[in-house]
Amino acid sequence: MTELASSSTAIAAAPTHTGTVLLEVRNVAKRFGLREVLTNLSLQIASGEFLTLLGESGSGKTTLLRLVAGFEQPTSGEIWMSGERLDTLPPYKRRVNTVFQHYALFPHLSVADNVAYGLRVTGAPPAEIPPRVKAALELVKMQEYAATRPSKLSGGQQQRVAVARALVNRPQLLLLDEPLSALDANLRKQMQSELKSLQRELGITFLFVTHDQEEAMALSDRIALLRNGSLEQVASPREIYVHPATSYTAQFVGQTNLLRAAIREGIAAAGNLNWPVTLPDGPALFSLRPDAIRLASQAAATPYAARFRARIRQQIFSGATEQLEIETGGQLLRVRIPARGPLSGEHEFFFEPTDAIPVRERA
């Protein structure tokens, strides 16, 4: 299995793919004037992997994508692909294509001509262009729209054409810069599923940028969470949710309750919450997901569970679940339980010790 190279401060998980390393970012930094956007960042991406760069605005995710594409140059560090130096090559010599947030389709060209444009620019033999365009449109199920102008297409159809245009040049790596953000919510969900299926079918490595943590969780083999130009954590969606390494990760990927506890003789105490731990004495910080807190009347607890009584402060109906804000000993906690109807007053809750995950303040 390929090992992940990460900055010294990031928590990293190895790629889930057994293929060779396709892309390697080595100690890359990027400055714009005096502003440092990326700091000594290192990352490996396996062949055939779907890796998402996740982060808030200004975290450096789009800058990293542009460095790989060749639209920007690193201030320091190197980028390698398939064992060859990439950052010294001009963009047109890189086997990398980009799908942008705004698809930039030529309005005066048909779908087929939009897809063929890149082949003509790179000097592909004229006889090769029609069959390659046809094959690319078939991959994204847009062959029947070959003669259509982009203005006649829906947002989802335009997105598929943009993907076909990127694929027709047979890239080793496809870069996607928030390509679904312009779509409405329902179409966005549909396109997430189609994009993931397409990536699996093609076997091409995808490097995907988004600020939407739910989208990252749905699509990715691994997530690289960036914060202020550094990697905060790199792991599978399940690992990054269940075992966040830092308080920032726990709060950015999903919701959480951060519990500041004091550990003494194998017991963690946070307010009137107490649970057994196998950690040394001293202060500690824990992440406790809202769905890890259960209503005692709805579920059975183990003998080691942390039991406590709390008053219902707020209840929000969310379809299959209820979101609660509860208060215990002056401490507010967020809880998510299966829908069960209105609640009021005090109730008994519990969580299992293994659900309280130790985290650091930051990577």
Contacts in CASP RR format, 6 or more apart in sequence:
PFRMAT RR
TARGET T0000
AUTHOR 0000-0000-0000
METHOD contacts of the structure
MODEL  1
MTELASSSTAIAAAPTHTGTVLLEVRNVAKRFGLREVLTNLSLQIASGEF
LTLLGESGSGKTTLLRLVAGFEQPTSGEIWMSGERLDTLPPYKRRVNTVF
QHYALFPHLSVADNVAYGLRVTGAPPAEIPPRVKAALELVKMQEYAATRP
SKLSGGQQQRVAVARALVNRPQLLLLDEPLSALDANLRKQMQSELKSLQR
ELGITFLFVTHDQEEAMALSDRIALLRNGSLEQVASPREIYVHPATSYTA
QFVGQTNLLRAAIREGIAAAGNLNWPVTLPDGPALFSLRPDAIRLASQAA
ATPYAARFRARIRQQIFSGATEQLEIETGGQLLRVRIPARGPLSGEHEFF
FEPTDAIPVRERA
1 14 0 8 1.000
1 15 0 8 1.000
1 17 0 8 1.000
1 18 0 8 1.000
2 14 0 8 1.000
2 15 0 8 1.000
2 17 0 8 1.000
2 18 0 8 1.000
2 19 0 8 1.000
2 20 0 8 1.000
2 21 0 8 1.000
2 44 0 8 1.000
2 46 0 8 1.000
3 14 0 8 1.000
3 44 0 8 1.000
4 12 0 8 1.000
4 13 0 8 1.000
4 14 0 8 1.000
4 15 0 8 1.000
4 43 0 8 1.000
4 44 0 8 1.000
4 234 0 8 1.000
5 12 0 8 1.000
5 24 0 8 1.000
5 26 0 8 1.000
5 42 0 8 1.000
5 43 0 8 1.000
5 44 0 8 1.000
6 12 0 8 1.000
6 42 0 8 1.000
6 43 0 8 1.000
6 231 0 8 1.000
6 234 0 8 1.000
7 39 0 8 1.000
7 40 0 8 1.000
7 41 0 8 1.000
7 42 0 8 1.000
7 230 0 8 1.000
7 231 0 8 1.000
8 40 0 8 1.000
9 230 0 8 1.000
9 231 0 8 1.000
9 363 0 8 1.000
10 230 0 8 1.000
10 231 0 8 1.000
10 232 0 8 1.000
10 233 0 8 1.000
10 234 0 8 1.000
10 363 0 8 1.000
11 232 0 8 1.000
11 233 0 8 1.000
11 234 0 8 1.000
11 235 0 8 1.000
11 245 0 8 1.000
11 246 0 8 1.000
11 363 0 8 1.000
12 231 0 8 1.000
12 233 0 8 1.000
12 234 0 8 1.000
12 235 0 8 1.000
13 222 0 8 1.000
13 234 0 8 1.000
13 235 0 8 1.000
13 236 0 8 1.000
13 239 0 8 1.000
15 44 0 8 1.000
15 45 0 8 1.000
15 46 0 8 1.000
15 49 0 8 1.000
15 51 0 8 1.000
15 221 0 8 1.000
15 222 0 8 1.000
16 46 0 8 1.000
16 49 0 8 1.000
16 221 0 8 1.000
16 222 0 8 1.000
16 236 0 8 1.000
17 46 0 8 1.000
17 47 0 8 1.000
17 48 0 8 1.000
17 49 0 8 1.000
17 221 0 8 1.000
18 46 0 8 1.000
19 46 0 8 1.000
19 47 0 8 1.000
19 48 0 8 1.000
20 46 0 8 1.000
20 47 0 8 1.000
21 44 0 8 1.000
21 45 0 8 1.000
21 46 0 8 1.000
21 47 0 8 1.000
22 45 0 8 1.000
22 46 0 8 1.000
22 47 0 8 1.000
22 48 0 8 1.000
22 49 0 8 1.000
22 81 0 8 1.000
22 82 0 8 1.000
22 172 0 8 1.000
22 173 0 8 1.000
22 205 0 8 1.000
23 43 0 8 1.000
23 44 0 8 1.000
23 45 0 8 1.000
23 68 0 8 1.000
23 79 0 8 1.000
23 80 0 8 1.000
23 81 0 8 1.000
23 86 0 8 1.000
23 173 0 8 1.000
23 205 0 8 1.000
23 207 0 8 1.000
24 43 0 8 1.000
24 44 0 8 1.000
24 45 0 8 1.000
24 79 0 8 1.000
24 80 0 8 1.000
24 81 0 8 1.000
24 83 0 8 1.000
25 41 0 8 1.000
25 42 0 8 1.000
25 43 0 8 1.000
25 44 0 8 1.000
25 64 0 8 1.000
25 67 0 8 1.000
25 68 0 8 1.000
25 79 0 8 1.000
26 42 0 8 1.000
26 77 0 8 1.000
26 78 0 8 1.000
26 79 0 8 1.000
26 80 0 8 1.000
27 40 0 8 1.000
27 41 0 8 1.000
27 42 0 8 1.000
27 76 0 8 1.000
27 77 0 8 1.000
27 78 0 8 1.000
28 38 0 8 1.000
28 40 0 8 1.000
28 41 0 8 1.000
28 42 0 8 1.000
28 64 0 8 1.000
28 67 0 8 1.000
28 74 0 8 1.000
28 76 0 8 1.000
28 77 0 8 1.000
28 78 0 8 1.000
28 79 0 8 1.000
29 36 0 8 1.000
29 38 0 8 1.000
29 39 0 8 1.000
29 40 0 8 1.000
29 41 0 8 1.000
29 74 0 8 1.000
29 75 0 8 1.000
29 76 0 8 1.000
29 77 0 8 1.000
30 36 0 8 1.000
30 37 0 8 1.000
30 38 0 8 1.000
30 63 0 8 1.000
30 64 0 8 1.000
30 67 0 8 1.000
30 72 0 8 1.000
30 74 0 8 1.000
30 75 0 8 1.000
31 37 0 8 1.000
31 75 0 8 1.000
36 229 0 8 1.000
37 58 0 8 1.000
37 60 0 8 1.000
37 63 0 8 1.000
37 229 0 8 1.000
38 60 0 8 1.000
38 63 0 8 1.000
38 64 0 8 1.000
38 67 0 8 1.000
38 74 0 8 1.000
38 229 0 8 1.000
38 230 0 8 1.000
39 228 0 8 1.000
39 229 0 8 1.000
39 230 0 8 1.000
40 230 0 8 1.000
41 64 0 8 1.000
41 229 0 8 1.000
41 230 0 8 1.000
41 231 0 8 1.000
43 224 0 8 1.000
43 231 0 8 1.000
43 234 0 8 1.000
45 51 0 8 1.000
45 173 0 8 1.000
45 205 0 8 1.000
45 207 0 8 1.000
46 205 0 8 1.000
47 172 0 8 1.000
47 205 0 8 1.000
48 199 0 8 1.000
48 203 0 8 1.000
48 204 0 8 1.000
48 205 0 8 1.000
48 206 0 8 1.000
49 205 0 8 1.000
49 206 0 8 1.000
49 221 0 8 1.000
49 222 0 8 1.000
50 196 0 8 1.000
50 199 0 8 1.000
50 205 0 8 1.000
50 206 0 8 1.000
50 208 0 8 1.000
50 219 0 8 1.000
50 220 0 8 1.000
50 221 0 8 1.000
50 222 0 8 1.000
51 205 0 8 1.000
51 206 0 8 1.000
51 207 0 8 1.000
51 208 0 8 1.000
51 220 0 8 1.000
51 221 0 8 1.000
51 222 0 8 1.000
51 223 0 8 1.000
51 224 0 8 1.000
52 208 0 8 1.000
52 209 0 8 1.000
52 210 0 8 1.000
52 215 0 8 1.000
52 216 0 8 1.000
52 219 0 8 1.000
52 220 0 8 1.000
52 222 0 8 1.000
52 223 0 8 1.000
52 224 0 8 1.000
53 61 0 8 1.000
53 64 0 8 1.000
53 65 0 8 1.000
53 207 0 8 1.000
53 208 0 8 1.000
53 209 0 8 1.000
53 210 0 8 1.000
53 224 0 8 1.000
53 226 0 8 1.000
54 61 0 8 1.000
54 210 0 8 1.000
54 211 0 8 1.000
54 213 0 8 1.000
54 216 0 8 1.000
54 223 0 8 1.000
54 224 0 8 1.000
54 225 0 8 1.000
54 226 0 8 1.000
54 252 0 8 1.000
54 253 0 8 1.000
55 61 0 8 1.000
55 210 0 8 1.000
55 211 0 8 1.000
55 225 0 8 1.000
55 226 0 8 1.000
55 227 0 8 1.000
55 252 0 8 1.000
56 211 0 8 1.000
56 227 0 8 1.000
56 252 0 8 1.000
57 211 0 8 1.000
58 228 0 8 1.000
58 229 0 8 1.000
59 226 0 8 1.000
59 227 0 8 1.000
59 228 0 8 1.000
59 229 0 8 1.000
60 226 0 8 1.000
60 229 0 8 1.000
61 209 0 8 1.000
61 211 0 8 1.000
61 226 0 8 1.000
62 177 0 8 1.000
62 209 0 8 1.000
63 72 0 8 1.000
64 226 0 8 1.000
65 98 0 8 1.000
65 175 0 8 1.000
65 177 0 8 1.000
65 207 0 8 1.000
65 209 0 8 1.000
66 72 0 8 1.000
67 73 0 8 1.000
67 74 0 8 1.000
67 79 0 8 1.000
67 87 0 8 1.000
68 79 0 8 1.000
68 86 0 8 1.000
68 96 0 8 1.000
68 173 0 8 1.000
68 175 0 8 1.000
68 207 0 8 1.000
69 91 0 8 1.000
69 94 0 8 1.000
69 96 0 8 1.000
69 98 0 8 1.000
69 175 0 8 1.000
70 87 0 8 1.000
70 89 0 8 1.000
70 90 0 8 1.000
70 91 0 8 1.000
70 94 0 8 1.000
70 96 0 8 1.000
71 91 0 8 1.000
73 87 0 8 1.000
74 87 0 8 1.000
77 87 0 8 1.000
78 85 0 8 1.000
78 87 0 8 1.000
79 85 0 8 1.000
79 86 0 8 1.000
79 87 0 8 1.000
80 86 0 8 1.000
81 94 0 8 1.000
81 95 0 8 1.000
81 96 0 8 1.000
81 172 0 8 1.000
81 173 0 8 1.000
82 95 0 8 1.000
82 172 0 8 1.000
86 94 0 8 1.000
86 96 0 8 1.000
92 121 0 8 1.000
92 122 0 8 1.000
95 169 0 8 1.000
95 170 0 8 1.000
95 171 0 8 1.000
95 172 0 8 1.000
95 173 0 8 1.000
96 171 0 8 1.000
96 172 0 8 1.000
96 173 0 8 1.000
96 174 0 8 1.000
96 175 0 8 1.000
97 165 0 8 1.000
97 166 0 8 1.000
97 167 0 8 1.000
97 169 0 8 1.000
97 171 0 8 1.000
97 173 0 8 1.000
97 174 0 8 1.000
97 175 0 8 1.000
98 166 0 8 1.000
98 174 0 8 1.000
98 175 0 8 1.000
98 176 0 8 1.000
98 177 0 8 1.000
99 159 0 8 1.000
99 162 0 8 1.000
99 163 0 8 1.000
99 166 0 8 1.000
99 174 0 8 1.000
99 175 0 8 1.000
99 176 0 8 1.000
99 177 0 8 1.000
99 179 0 8 1.000
100 162 0 8 1.000
100 177 0 8 1.000
100 179 0 8 1.000
101 177 0 8 1.000
101 178 0 8 1.000
101 179 0 8 1.000
101 181 0 8 1.000
101 182 0 8 1.000
102 182 0 8 1.000
103 150 0 8 1.000
103 158 0 8 1.000
103 159 0 8 1.000
103 161 0 8 1.000
103 162 0 8 1.000
103 179 0 8 1.000
104 162 0 8 1.000
105 114 0 8 1.000
105 150 0 8 1.000
105 158 0 8 1.000
105 161 0 8 1.000
105 162 0 8 1.000
105 165 0 8 1.000
106 113 0 8 1.000
106 114 0 8 1.000
106 117 0 8 1.000
106 150 0 8 1.000
107 149 0 8 1.000
107 150 0 8 1.000
107 151 0 8 1.000
108 149 0 8 1.000
109 117 0 8 1.000
109 149 0 8 1.000
109 150 0 8 1.000
110 146 0 8 1.000
110 147 0 8 1.000
110 148 0 8 1.000
110 149 0 8 1.000
111 137 0 8 1.000
111 142 0 8 1.000
111 145 0 8 1.000
111 146 0 8 1.000
111 147 0 8 1.000
111 148 0 8 1.000
111 149 0 8 1.000
111 150 0 8 1.000
111 153 0 8 1.000
111 161 0 8 1.000
112 133 0 8 1.000
112 137 0 8 1.000
112 146 0 8 1.000
112 147 0 8 1.000
114 150 0 8 1.000
114 161 0 8 1.000
114 165 0 8 1.000
115 133 0 8 1.000
115 136 0 8 1.000
115 137 0 8 1.000
115 161 0 8 1.000
115 164 0 8 1.000
115 165 0 8 1.000
115 168 0 8 1.000
116 129 0 8 1.000
116 130 0 8 1.000
116 133 0 8 1.000
116 168 0 8 1.000
117 165 0 8 1.000
118 124 0 8 1.000
118 165 0 8 1.000
118 168 0 8 1.000
118 169 0 8 1.000
119 128 0 8 1.000
119 129 0 8 1.000
119 132 0 8 1.000
119 133 0 8 1.000
119 168 0 8 1.000
119 169 0 8 1.000
120 129 0 8 1.000
122 169 0 8 1.000
124 132 0 8 1.000
132 168 0 8 1.000
133 146 0 8 1.000
133 168 0 8 1.000
134 143 0 8 1.000
134 146 0 8 1.000
135 168 0 8 1.000
136 164 0 8 1.000
136 165 0 8 1.000
136 167 0 8 1.000
136 168 0 8 1.000
137 143 0 8 1.000
137 145 0 8 1.000
137 146 0 8 1.000
137 161 0 8 1.000
137 164 0 8 1.000
139 164 0 8 1.000
139 167 0 8 1.000
139 198 0 8 1.000
139 201 0 8 1.000
139 202 0 8 1.000
140 160 0 8 1.000
140 161 0 8 1.000
140 163 0 8 1.000
140 164 0 8 1.000
140 167 0 8 1.000
140 198 0 8 1.000
141 160 0 8 1.000
142 157 0 8 1.000
142 160 0 8 1.000
142 161 0 8 1.000
142 164 0 8 1.000
145 153 0 8 1.000
145 157 0 8 1.000
145 161 0 8 1.000
150 158 0 8 1.000
150 161 0 8 1.000
153 161 0 8 1.000
154 187 0 8 1.000
155 182 0 8 1.000
155 183 0 8 1.000
155 187 0 8 1.000
156 183 0 8 1.000
156 187 0 8 1.000
156 191 0 8 1.000
159 179 0 8 1.000
159 180 0 8 1.000
159 183 0 8 1.000
159 191 0 8 1.000
160 194 0 8 1.000
162 179 0 8 1.000
163 174 0 8 1.000
163 179 0 8 1.000
163 195 0 8 1.000
163 198 0 8 1.000
166 174 0 8 1.000
167 174 0 8 1.000
167 202 0 8 1.000
167 204 0 8 1.000
171 204 0 8 1.000
172 204 0 8 1.000
172 205 0 8 1.000
173 204 0 8 1.000
173 205 0 8 1.000
173 206 0 8 1.000
173 207 0 8 1.000
174 199 0 8 1.000
174 204 0 8 1.000
174 205 0 8 1.000
174 206 0 8 1.000
174 207 0 8 1.000
175 207 0 8 1.000
175 209 0 8 1.000
176 195 0 8 1.000
176 206 0 8 1.000
176 207 0 8 1.000
176 208 0 8 1.000
176 209 0 8 1.000
177 209 0 8 1.000
178 209 0 8 1.000
178 210 0 8 1.000
178 211 0 8 1.000
179 195 0 8 1.000
180 188 0 8 1.000
180 191 0 8 1.000
180 192 0 8 1.000
180 195 0 8 1.000
180 210 0 8 1.000
180 215 0 8 1.000
181 188 0 8 1.000
181 210 0 8 1.000
181 212 0 8 1.000
183 191 0 8 1.000
188 215 0 8 1.000
192 215 0 8 1.000
192 218 0 8 1.000
192 219 0 8 1.000
195 219 0 8 1.000
196 218 0 8 1.000
196 219 0 8 1.000
199 206 0 8 1.000
208 216 0 8 1.000
208 219 0 8 1.000
208 220 0 8 1.000
210 216 0 8 1.000
213 252 0 8 1.000
213 253 0 8 1.000
213 254 0 8 1.000
216 223 0 8 1.000
216 237 0 8 1.000
216 253 0 8 1.000
217 223 0 8 1.000
217 237 0 8 1.000
217 241 0 8 1.000
217 253 0 8 1.000
218 237 0 8 1.000
220 236 0 8 1.000
220 237 0 8 1.000
221 236 0 8 1.000
222 234 0 8 1.000
222 235 0 8 1.000
222 236 0 8 1.000
222 237 0 8 1.000
223 233 0 8 1.000
223 234 0 8 1.000
223 235 0 8 1.000
223 236 0 8 1.000
223 237 0 8 1.000
223 240 0 8 1.000
223 253 0 8 1.000
224 231 0 8 1.000
224 234 0 8 1.000
225 231 0 8 1.000
225 232 0 8 1.000
225 233 0 8 1.000
225 234 0 8 1.000
225 240 0 8 1.000
225 249 0 8 1.000
225 252 0 8 1.000
225 253 0 8 1.000
226 232 0 8 1.000
227 248 0 8 1.000
227 362 0 8 1.000
227 363 0 8 1.000
230 363 0 8 1.000
231 363 0 8 1.000
232 245 0 8 1.000
232 246 0 8 1.000
232 248 0 8 1.000
232 249 0 8 1.000
232 252 0 8 1.000
232 362 0 8 1.000
232 363 0 8 1.000
233 240 0 8 1.000
233 244 0 8 1.000
233 245 0 8 1.000
233 246 0 8 1.000
233 249 0 8 1.000
233 363 0 8 1.000
235 243 0 8 1.000
235 245 0 8 1.000
240 249 0 8 1.000
240 253 0 8 1.000
241 253 0 8 1.000
241 254 0 8 1.000
241 289 0 8 1.000
242 357 0 8 1.000
243 357 0 8 1.000
244 250 0 8 1.000
244 253 0 8 1.000
244 256 0 8 1.000
244 287 0 8 1.000
244 357 0 8 1.000
244 359 0 8 1.000
245 359 0 8 1.000
245 360 0 8 1.000
245 363 0 8 1.000
246 359 0 8 1.000
246 360 0 8 1.000
246 361 0 8 1.000
246 362 0 8 1.000
246 363 0 8 1.000
247 258 0 8 1.000
247 285 0 8 1.000
247 287 0 8 1.000
247 359 0 8 1.000
247 360 0 8 1.000
247 361 0 8 1.000
247 362 0 8 1.000
248 362 0 8 1.000
248 363 0 8 1.000
249 359 0 8 1.000
250 256 0 8 1.000
250 258 0 8 1.000
250 287 0 8 1.000
250 357 0 8 1.000
250 359 0 8 1.000
251 258 0 8 1.000
254 289 0 8 1.000
255 289 0 8 1.000
255 290 0 8 1.000
255 334 0 8 1.000
255 336 0 8 1.000
256 287 0 8 1.000
256 288 0 8 1.000
256 289 0 8 1.000
256 290 0 8 1.000
257 287 0 8 1.000
257 288 0 8 1.000
257 289 0 8 1.000
257 290 0 8 1.000
257 293 0 8 1.000
257 333 0 8 1.000
257 334 0 8 1.000
258 285 0 8 1.000
258 286 0 8 1.000
258 287 0 8 1.000
258 288 0 8 1.000
258 359 0 8 1.000
259 268 0 8 1.000
259 270 0 8 1.000
259 273 0 8 1.000
259 285 0 8 1.000
259 286 0 8 1.000
259 287 0 8 1.000
259 288 0 8 1.000
259 356 0 8 1.000
260 270 0 8 1.000
260 283 0 8 1.000
260 284 0 8 1.000
260 285 0 8 1.000
261 268 0 8 1.000
261 269 0 8 1.000
261 270 0 8 1.000
261 273 0 8 1.000
261 283 0 8 1.000
261 284 0 8 1.000
261 285 0 8 1.000
261 286 0 8 1.000
262 268 0 8 1.000
262 269 0 8 1.000
262 270 0 8 1.000
262 282 0 8 1.000
262 283 0 8 1.000
262 284 0 8 1.000
263 269 0 8 1.000
263 277 0 8 1.000
263 279 0 8 1.000
263 280 0 8 1.000
263 281 0 8 1.000
263 282 0 8 1.000
263 283 0 8 1.000
263 284 0 8 1.000
264 281 0 8 1.000
264 282 0 8 1.000
265 281 0 8 1.000
266 276 0 8 1.000
266 277 0 8 1.000
266 278 0 8 1.000
266 279 0 8 1.000
266 281 0 8 1.000
267 274 0 8 1.000
267 275 0 8 1.000
267 276 0 8 1.000
267 277 0 8 1.000
268 274 0 8 1.000
268 275 0 8 1.000
268 276 0 8 1.000
268 277 0 8 1.000
268 279 0 8 1.000
268 284 0 8 1.000
268 286 0 8 1.000
268 356 0 8 1.000
270 286 0 8 1.000
270 331 0 8 1.000
271 329 0 8 1.000
271 331 0 8 1.000
272 308 0 8 1.000
272 328 0 8 1.000
272 329 0 8 1.000
272 331 0 8 1.000
273 306 0 8 1.000
273 308 0 8 1.000
273 328 0 8 1.000
273 331 0 8 1.000
274 306 0 8 1.000
275 304 0 8 1.000
275 305 0 8 1.000
275 306 0 8 1.000
275 351 0 8 1.000
275 353 0 8 1.000
275 356 0 8 1.000
276 304 0 8 1.000
276 353 0 8 1.000
277 284 0 8 1.000
277 353 0 8 1.000
277 356 0 8 1.000
277 358 0 8 1.000
279 358 0 8 1.000
284 358 0 8 1.000
285 358 0 8 1.000
285 359 0 8 1.000
285 360 0 8 1.000
285 361 0 8 1.000
286 356 0 8 1.000
286 357 0 8 1.000
286 358 0 8 1.000
286 359 0 8 1.000
287 356 0 8 1.000
287 357 0 8 1.000
287 359 0 8 1.000
288 333 0 8 1.000
288 351 0 8 1.000
288 355 0 8 1.000
288 356 0 8 1.000
288 357 0 8 1.000
289 355 0 8 1.000
290 323 0 8 1.000
290 333 0 8 1.000
290 334 0 8 1.000
290 335 0 8 1.000
290 336 0 8 1.000
291 321 0 8 1.000
291 336 0 8 1.000
291 337 0 8 1.000
292 351 0 8 1.000
292 352 0 8 1.000
292 355 0 8 1.000
292 356 0 8 1.000
293 333 0 8 1.000
293 335 0 8 1.000
293 336 0 8 1.000
293 337 0 8 1.000
293 349 0 8 1.000
293 350 0 8 1.000
293 351 0 8 1.000
294 301 0 8 1.000
294 337 0 8 1.000
294 349 0 8 1.000
294 350 0 8 1.000
294 351 0 8 1.000
295 335 0 8 1.000
295 337 0 8 1.000
295 340 0 8 1.000
295 347 0 8 1.000
295 348 0 8 1.000
295 349 0 8 1.000
296 307 0 8 1.000
296 347 0 8 1.000
296 348 0 8 1.000
296 349 0 8 1.000
296 350 0 8 1.000
297 347 0 8 1.000
297 348 0 8 1.000
298 337 0 8 1.000
298 338 0 8 1.000
298 340 0 8 1.000
299 350 0 8 1.000
301 307 0 8 1.000
301 350 0 8 1.000
301 352 0 8 1.000
302 352 0 8 1.000
304 352 0 8 1.000
304 353 0 8 1.000
305 350 0 8 1.000
305 351 0 8 1.000
305 352 0 8 1.000
305 353 0 8 1.000
306 350 0 8 1.000
306 351 0 8 1.000
306 352 0 8 1.000
306 353 0 8 1.000
306 356 0 8 1.000
307 348 0 8 1.000
307 349 0 8 1.000
307 350 0 8 1.000
308 328 0 8 1.000
308 348 0 8 1.000
308 349 0 8 1.000
308 350 0 8 1.000
309 328 0 8 1.000
309 346 0 8 1.000
309 347 0 8 1.000
309 348 0 8 1.000
309 349 0 8 1.000
310 326 0 8 1.000
310 327 0 8 1.000
310 328 0 8 1.000
310 333 0 8 1.000
310 346 0 8 1.000
310 347 0 8 1.000
310 349 0 8 1.000
311 326 0 8 1.000
311 327 0 8 1.000
311 328 0 8 1.000
311 345 0 8 1.000
311 346 0 8 1.000
312 324 0 8 1.000
312 325 0 8 1.000
312 326 0 8 1.000
312 343 0 8 1.000
312 344 0 8 1.000
312 345 0 8 1.000
312 346 0 8 1.000
312 347 0 8 1.000
313 324 0 8 1.000
313 325 0 8 1.000
313 326 0 8 1.000
313 327 0 8 1.000
313 332 0 8 1.000
314 324 0 8 1.000
314 325 0 8 1.000
315 322 0 8 1.000
315 323 0 8 1.000
315 324 0 8 1.000
315 325 0 8 1.000
315 342 0 8 1.000
315 343 0 8 1.000
316 322 0 8 1.000
316 323 0 8 1.000
316 324 0 8 1.000
317 339 0 8 1.000
317 341 0 8 1.000
318 336 0 8 1.000
318 339 0 8 1.000
319 339 0 8 1.000
320 338 0 8 1.000
320 339 0 8 1.000
321 336 0 8 1.000
321 337 0 8 1.000
321 338 0 8 1.000
321 339 0 8 1.000
322 336 0 8 1.000
322 337 0 8 1.000
322 338 0 8 1.000
322 339 0 8 1.000
322 340 0 8 1.000
322 341 0 8 1.000
322 343 0 8 1.000
323 334 0 8 1.000
323 335 0 8 1.000
323 336 0 8 1.000
324 334 0 8 1.000
324 335 0 8 1.000
324 336 0 8 1.000
324 337 0 8 1.000
324 343 0 8 1.000
325 332 0 8 1.000
325 333 0 8 1.000
325 334 0 8 1.000
325 335 0 8 1.000
326 332 0 8 1.000
326 333 0 8 1.000
326 335 0 8 1.000
326 347 0 8 1.000
326 349 0 8 1.000
327 333 0 8 1.000
328 349 0 8 1.000
335 349 0 8 1.000
END
